[in-house]
Each structure stands twice: as C-alpha cells, then as structure tokens.
C-alpha cells in the first residue's frame, strides 16, 4: 500500500504569523498540545491574516541571519541553535548568528508569548518566538523555523480534505490555523500528503480532537516532532540544494 505523504512549501512568501533527523527523547518526540492560549489572547487571534507574495527573492538566498533578544535565556538560545542545526544538517541552508542589512532581513529570536513565526523571509527584523519549555518540546522550535524557511502548515494544503477532517470545535476556535490555501498560491513540488510532516498538527490532545485522518492508522502519527523526508525534499528542492537533494533520494514518494 502506498504510504501517503504530505507537506508543502509555499513559494508565495507571506507575512502570516504561524504557529531532522534529530535524536529525540520519548517526551520530546511526542506531539505537544497546541494550547489555545498560545494562539489567542483575550479572544483575539495573535496572528495576522495571510498576505500572498509571489516574490521569489523572499527566500533566504544568502543564509539565515539571526540575533537573540536580550531577555532570552541560555536554554532558549540552545533550543533555537539545536532546531537550526536540525534543518541545516540535511539541507544547504546556513544559519548565521549575526545581524545583516535590514533590506535582507534577519530573525529576531525572542520569548514574546509562546510559539510563532512569519512564513518566509520578510526583508527586515523578523520575530520568531519560542516557549520557555522549549528544551522539553524541541519539535515545536523546529516547526517554527520551518515556517521561517517558507513552509506553511501541512494541513492547509489545497487537497487536505481528502486526507483529514477538521473537527467543528477546532474550526470554530482556531479557524485560521486550518484555512486551506489555494493551489494557485503554492507549489508542492509533486509531493503527496504527509501526515508525518513537522508542519502537520497532531490529531488533538486529551479528549479534544482537532483532526481526523481519512485513514485511522495515521491518527497516532500525525504531527511529528522530527523532520520527515518530504520536509527536507521541499526545502532542498526550493532552495536548489542539488547535491544534498540527490543524496537523499530521487523521489519524494515511498512505496
């Protein structure tokens, strides 16, 4: 049976704020609850509505520059560096701890209020926030760095309704997190739906189900804390990491 893969890379870099093969402990590799409080404050959504931008120059073509907020702890600095290393290990993306001309942009790593990141490069100081328990949930930091590199949530792909159903309560409370992005505004580079993408939300937490897979066998595996092959395929393809791209495989599909 064909293993279904899904995640996707927007080549339409936007200013939306969103929510490797790294050896992780059992605690770290278990998807963490996406707390409503991290997405909303006093009932208001913290994240801006998506703005489509087809400018291909919004890739991090000169590497990803970053600096830390003075308030951030050494533990949180280590979390970000670890997440960056997970992405750089099997891609050609370089992360550089220094500031650069604001016309190119850089990540401003902070501890603002939970986890969030813009999608793609903005060309200015660009906040990316991580939580103070990041050492116990490194997968969430990897997820936010994925956004900064240009990845949207996997479950927002144009064909997601074939593979998952969003529960009514989740749609009501977190609707923007489950909006579908039209095919005309993204490219998937020929990949299929990937339940195991670092960019995919889990099925839910406690007794609150957010997503129901069409194939129940994937219910426990949705929302990984590790990079999937497809995550790496998309970044390597989009950034032209041809040597690493060829080393990983010649196809994003598993049989």
N, C-alpha and C positions, 0 to 999 in steps of 0.2 A: 504494500500500500504506500502510495506516495506520501511522504511527510510534507505537510503543508507549512510553508514558510511565509512569514510576512513581516515586513517593516518597510519603511520607505524614507527616501531622502528628498526633501523639497529643494529644488534648485531655484525656488522662488523665495529668496531670503526675506523674512518678515520681521517685524518688530514686536511680535507677540511674546508675551511673557508666559512661560510654560512651567509647569511643574517640572571580560577581557581575558583574555583568559587569565584571570587573576584567581589565585588560590584563596578561597574564602572559607571562613568557618561556617558551621551549620547555621548559626544565628545570623551571620551576615548574608548568607545566600538565600535565606527565607524572605520573600517579599514582605515589606513592611506596610502597615495600613497607611493609606493616603488620607491623613486626617483632614476633615473638612475645615478645621480652624487654620490650616496652613494655606488653604486656597481662598478663604473668605475672612473678612474682618468686619464685625458688626453687620453681617449680612451682605456686605458688598464684596464683589469679586476683585481681587487684587490685580489680576492680570488684564492687560489691555487687549482689546479686540484685535484680531489678526489684520494686518495690512499687507496685501500682496506686493511683492517687489521682485521683478524678474531680472534685476541687475546681477549678472554673473560675477561681477567684481566684489560681491559681498562674501565671497569665500575668503578663508584665511590663507591667502596665497603666499604670504611671507612668514607664516608661522603664527602661533597664537601667543601674544604677549599678555602678561597678567601681573597684577600687583595685589597686595593684601591690604585690606582695611586695617588701621592701627588697632582696632578693637578685637580683631580675630585672634583666637588662641593658637598656640603652637600645635595643639592636637588637630585643630581645624585646618591649619596650614598643611599638616602632614596628610590629612584626608584629601585635600584638593590635589596635592602633588601625586599622591597614590592613584587617584582617579585619572589624572592627566597621563600618567605613565601607562596605565592600562590601555588607553586609547592610542598612545604613540608607539607602543611596543609592536603592533602588527599593522601600522599604517605609516605614511610618510609625514604625518603631522608632527611638527616640533612645537613644544611649549617653552616659552622663554620668560623667566621671571624678571621683567623689566618693563618700563613704560616706553611707548613709542609715540611718534607724531600722532596727534589726535585725528588727523584725516584718515589714518589707517585704523586706529582703534585698539583697545586692549580690554581685557576682562578685569573688573574690579571685584575681587573676591571678598565677600562680606558675610556677616551673620545677621542680616536685616530681620527676617521673620520667616524661619523655616526654609524651604527649598523652592527656588525659582530661577529661571534663566530666560533670556531672549533666545530666539531662534536665529542662528546665523550671526554674521558679523555686522555691527551697526556702523562702524567707522567713527567711533567716539568712545568715551568712557562707558563701559557696558557692565552693569552689575550682574553678578551671579551669586546667589545666596545659598549657603549650606547650613544645616542644622547643627546644634551643639552636641548632638549624639552621633555625629557622622562616623565615628570610629566603630559604632555598632551597626551601621547601615550604609556601608560604603557604596553599595549598589545604587543608592539614591544620588550620590555625588556623581557617579559615572553617568547616570541618567541625565543630570543637568548639564554636564559637559557635552553630552551628545546633542542636546538642544543647541548649545553654543556653536557646535560644529555645523549645525544645519538640519538636524533631524527633528521632525515633528513626532507627536505621539503616534505610535504604530496603529492604534485602534481608531485613528481619524482618517485612515486611508479610504479612498472613494468606494472600494468594494467591500468594506468591512462588514456590512450587513449580511453578507453570505457566510460569514465565519463567526460572528458574535452578535448577541442581542444585548443591548443596553437596558438594564432594568429601569422601570419608570421612576422610582425614587432617586436613582443615581442621576438620571437625566434632569429631573426637577431641581436637584440640589447642586449638581456640578455640570450643568448642560454644556458650558463652553469647553469642558475637558473632553467631551465626546462629539463635538461637531465634526462632521465629515468635510474633508477638503476635496474639492472637485478635481477630476482627472486633468482638467485643463491647467491646473495650477501647481502640478507636481510631476515628478518623474519617479518611477520605481525601479528603473534600470532592469526591467524584466524579472524582478524578484516576485515571489509568491508570499502569501500571508504567513507571517512568522509569529506564532503565539509566544515564542520564547525570546523575543527581542527585549533588550534592555529598555526599550522605549514603550513597551506594552504594559498597561496597568494589569494588576492581578485580578482574579475573579471577584475579590471582595475581602472583607475582614470581619471576624466574629460571625454574626448571623446576617450581616448586611452584604448581599450580593450586588455587585455593580455590573459585571459582565457574565453572560452565559455563552459558552462556546457551542457552536453547532455540533461539534464532536466532544462529548463529555470527557473523553480521555485526556483532553488538554486543560481541564478545569484546574488541576493542581499545579500545572506548569506555566500558566500564563503569568507574565510579569517576573522575569528573571532578574537576578542581581549580578549577572555576568553578561558579557557581550556575546551575542550569537554570531554565527558565521555571516548571516545576512547583514548585521550591523556593520561588520568590517568590510564586507563586499561593497556596500553602498558608499561608505566613506572613501575607500580606496578607488572606486570607480569615479566618483565625482571629483576627487582631488587629483586624479591621474597618477596614483601610486602604482605604476605598471609593474615594477619588479616585485613588490610585495603582493600585488594583485595576482600575478601569475603563480607565485609561490603558494598562495592559499588554495587555489583551485582554478579550474577553467569554467565552472558553472556554479550558480547560486542555488541550484536545485538538488535536493537529496532524493534518492530512490530507495 
